[in-house]
């Protein structure tokens, strides 16, 4: 999750500075996919099993 958030912040920063426009857009999309996959894989219950990492107690 930290890799996805870190790459998202860096790519948004580069996009704001107007550096590497096409690469920044690709990395933003890719990091959003990484964050979404992490959320689905670790924070959502599946088939009656509790999630491996609980958000709330």
BAFISE-452919 format. One record per residue: residue in three letters; x, y, z of N, C-alpha, C in turn. Coordinates in steps of 0.05 Angstrom, whole numbers, padded with zeros to 5 digits, always signed. Layout:
<recs>
ALAXYZXYZXYZ ...
</recs>
This chain:
<recs>
UNK+00017-00024+00000+00000+00000+00000+00018+00025+00000 UNK+00040+00024+00014+00057+00047+00015+00071+00052-00012 UNK+00076+00031-00027+00088+00035-00053+00068+00049-00071 UNK+00043+00041-00070+00022+00053-00086+00018+00082-00079 UNK+00017+00088-00053+00013+00116-00044+00037+00133-00051 UNK+00061+00123-00047+00085+00138-00053+00087+00144-00083 UNK+00082+00125-00099+00083+00130-00128+00061+00148-00137 UNK+00038+00147-00124+00016+00165-00131+00024+00194-00124 UNK+00035+00199-00101+00043+00226-00093+00065+00237-00111 UNK+00085+00220-00117+00107+00230-00134+00097+00236-00162 UNK+00080+00219-00173+00070+00224-00200+00051+00248-00202 UNK+00035+00253-00181+00019+00277-00180+00037+00302-00178 UNK+00058+00300-00162+00077+00322-00160+00090+00328-00187 UNK+00099+00307-00202+00111+00311-00228+00091+00322-00248 UNK+00066+00313-00246+00045+00323-00264+00040+00353-00258 UNK+00040+00361-00233+00036+00389-00226+00059+00406-00236 UNK+00083+00395-00236+00106+00410-00246+00108+00409-00276 UNK+00090+00394-00289+00090+00390-00318+00115+00377-00329 UNK+00125+00358-00313+00148+00342-00321+00138+00314-00327 UNK+00147+00302-00349+00141+00275-00356+00111+00270-00356 UNK+00096+00285-00372+00067+00285-00371+00055+00257-00376 UNK+00063+00244-00398+00051+00218-00406+00059+00197-00386 UNK+00084+00197-00377+00092+00177-00357+00078+00181-00330 UNK+00074+00206-00323+00060+00212-00298+00031+00202-00298 UNK+00018+00206-00321-00010+00196-00323-00011+00166-00321 UNK+00008+00152-00334+00009+00123-00333+00015+00113-00304 UNK+00033+00126-00291+00040+00118-00263+00017+00124-00244 UNK+00002+00146-00249-00022+00151-00232-00042+00129-00235 UNK-00048+00121-00259-00067+00099-00264-00057+00073-00252 UNK-00032+00067-00255-00020+00042-00245-00020+00042-00214 UNK-00014+00064-00202-00014+00065-00172-00042+00063-00161 UNK-00062+00074-00175-00089+00071-00166-00098+00042-00168 UNK-00089+00028-00188-00095-00001-00190-00081-00016-00168 UNK-00057-00009-00161-00043-00023-00139-00058-00018-00113 UNK-00066+00006-00107-00081+00012-00083-00107-00003-00082 UNK-00122-00003-00105-00147-00017-00106-00143-00047-00101 UNK-00123-00059-00113-00118-00088-00110-00111-00094-00080 UNK-00095-00077-00068-00088-00081-00040-00113-00080-00022 UNK-00130-00061-00028-00154-00058-00012-00172-00083-00015 UNK-00176-00092-00040-00193-00115-00045-00181-00140-00033 UNK-00155-00144-00035-00142-00169-00027-00140-00171+00004 UNK-00136-00149+00017-00130-00151+00046-00151-00139+00065 UNK-00168-00121+00055-00187-00108+00073-00216-00117+00070 UNK-00223-00132+00049-00250-00140+00045-00253-00170+00052 UNK-00275-00177+00066-00280-00205+00071-00288-00220+00046 UNK-00283-00246+00046-00289-00262+00022-00300-00289+00031 UNK-00323-00297+00020-00335-00323+00024-00338-00330+00053 UNK-00345-00311+00070-00350-00316+00098-00326-00315+00116 UNK-00302-00313+00104-00278-00311+00120-00273-00281+00127 UNK-00264-00276+00151-00258-00248+00158-00234-00238+00143 UNK-00231-00212+00139-00208-00201+00125-00182-00205+00141 UNK-00160-00209+00127-00134-00213+00141-00127-00188+00158 UNK-00133-00165+00149-00127-00140+00163-00153-00126+00168 UNK-00160-00120+00193-00185-00107+00200-00181-00077+00201 UNK-00199-00062+00189-00198-00033+00191-00208-00022+00217 UNK-00230-00035+00227-00242-00026+00252-00242-00050+00271 UNK-00242-00044+00297-00242-00066+00317-00269-00076+00322 
</recs>
